[in-house]
Amino acid sequence: MLIMTRLFETIKFRSETQDSKAIPPEKIEKLLKAEWELYRSQTSASAAENQIASQTLPLGVTSSFQHWDPYPLSIESASGPWMYDVDGRKMLDLSMGFGAMLAGHLNPEIIAEVEKTLKRGTIFTSPSPDTRGAAEILARRFGIDQVRFANSGTEATMYAIRAARAFTRKGGIVKIEGGYHGAYDPLSVSVKPAISAAGNSEIPNAVYDEAIIPGTILVVPFNNLVALEAVFKAHQSKLAAIVMEPVLENIGIVLPDDGYLEGVRALCDEYGILLIFDEVKTGLTAGPQGAAQKLGIKPDLICLAKSIGGGLPVAAFGGSKEIMKTISDGRFLHMGTFNGNPLCMAGVRAMDRIATDDALYNSEALNRQALSRIAELITEYQLPAHTVGFGIKGCVTWSTTPVRNYRDYKATNFELAELSWLWSINRGIITPPGLDEQWLISLAHTQEEIDLLVNNFEELACALRKN
Ligand SMILES: Cc1ncc(COP(=O)(O)O)c(C=O)c1O
């Protein structure tokens, strides 16, 4: 049993980078080859499933992120911190629906609340105490006056931008290079641009593909107030907002430098530009009130999804009454058939009861333990890596120097990241398919699962150092 007090809370965690010994690229290549062979030999049913699925779904998946070559795992069921694939393997889930499964798969309290609600109806498309109650929960937790519901993180960020544009009567948006905020066009710019197209690291190009029509969008590096001020100064008259995650969680975990977010807030105030925090990924995984309150910065608008709904497809955006008045006075229409449907509101209600301070602090302590133990192994085996964590999320970054922005991230060792991810998959541990994602210690994970994660990493470390 872990002894937890709130004093134990760690705001940000990054292990010291140590002396490391290089790992020869041929060795990584050889290990990767062996691991891909092992992958194929253990997952024939997933291969067959993907082949059939590809007849009706491009790539055999319904979100391109779910795909990897040669084919992804296909999952049949899940329970607690475990998933079961079509090959009959029991897999430890450390992805947990990117945070949507914060409460654990098949959490009985969520199921009971949804089942109870289902008996009253599926969708009303009318006002309801269910919607009002869930709005009150989010407003209280996240310290905002008003919210509106949506169905995905993409919609939440899209509507937050619309509110900012309506409020400022300006159209331009600033985003962070390497930041992901869903599929809305202005935010689909420079998500993971090729360095050859990205230009100067201080004044990055806005890079987008042919299907994107972004409008005025400017891209800045994370953790760089000088570059941000230059953009604000040059484009103030046309800029509505800057959209950012307070902690970047799309390229591993990139922590804000001390004073950076305070500086962003001050520049937004000085130049009259709204600050939108995308807390779709951080949210309750950062702490009981989200990342903004944890880090002590008040954004003008906040976007929520994933962790707030117990696994149901619910999202929200909100802020001060003054800004949300853009909806009340008709400056923009926020609509959606499924917005605030009772089943999703049941998810929000149950999640609010489950995500207590103590429960989240417990998971954070387990995460902190995993991060520290893996950092010790990195030191012991002199690996070119370090660990980074925030709230209940953690990752190994394959670089000896801290990653402060997208360009630093691009200089990390992607072969080692691939090997580490595949090594885990082959030994029954699922982390998200992107090589730059992070593990999530949900409320269903216990000491046993932390030991599995750490022991698995030690086996990899041994393999990397074996002659
Ligand atoms: C930070 C962030 N914002 C927005 C989104 C989009 O959310 P959704 O996939 O629910 O549309 C994501 C998705 O991963 C995200 O990570």
The ligand as an SDF file (V2000), in Angstrom:
LIG
                    3D

 16 16  0  0  0  0  0  0  0  0999 V2000
   -3.8950   17.7530  -27.4510 C   0  0  0  0  0  0  0  0  0  0  0  0
   -4.9780   17.2130  -28.3140 C   0  0  0  0  0  0  0  0  0  0  0  0
   -5.9670   18.0280  -28.7330 N   0  0  0  0  0  0  0  0  0  0  0  0
   -6.9730   17.5850  -29.4980 C   0  0  0  0  0  0  0  0  0  0  0  0
   -7.0280   16.2760  -29.8880 C   0  0  0  0  0  0  0  0  0  0  0  0
   -8.1480   15.7970  -30.7500 C   0  0  0  0  0  0  0  0  0  0  0  0
   -9.0090   15.0150  -30.0040 O   0  0  0  0  0  0  0  0  0  0  0  0
   -9.9750   13.9670  -30.7310 P   0  0  0  0  0  0  0  0  0  0  0  0
   -9.1190   12.8360  -31.1970 O   0  0  0  0  0  0  0  0  0  0  0  0
  -10.9410   13.5780  -29.6620 O   0  0  0  0  0  0  0  0  0  0  0  0
  -10.6280   14.6860  -31.8540 O   0  0  0  0  0  0  0  0  0  0  0  0
   -6.0390   15.3890  -29.4690 C   0  0  0  0  0  0  0  0  0  0  0  0
   -6.0910   13.9630  -29.8650 C   0  0  0  0  0  0  0  0  0  0  0  0
   -5.2340   13.1670  -29.5660 O   0  0  0  0  0  0  0  0  0  0  0  0
   -4.9850   15.8670  -28.6680 C   0  0  0  0  0  0  0  0  0  0  0  0
   -3.9930   15.0600  -28.2720 O   0  0  0  0  0  0  0  0  0  0  0  0
  1  2  1  0
  2  3  1  0
  2 15  2  0
  3  4  2  0
  4  5  1  0
  5  6  1  0
  5 12  2  0
  6  7  1  0
  7  8  1  0
  8  9  2  0
  8 10  1  0
  8 11  1  0
 12 13  1  0
 12 15  1  0
 13 14  2  0
 15 16  1  0
M  END
$$$$
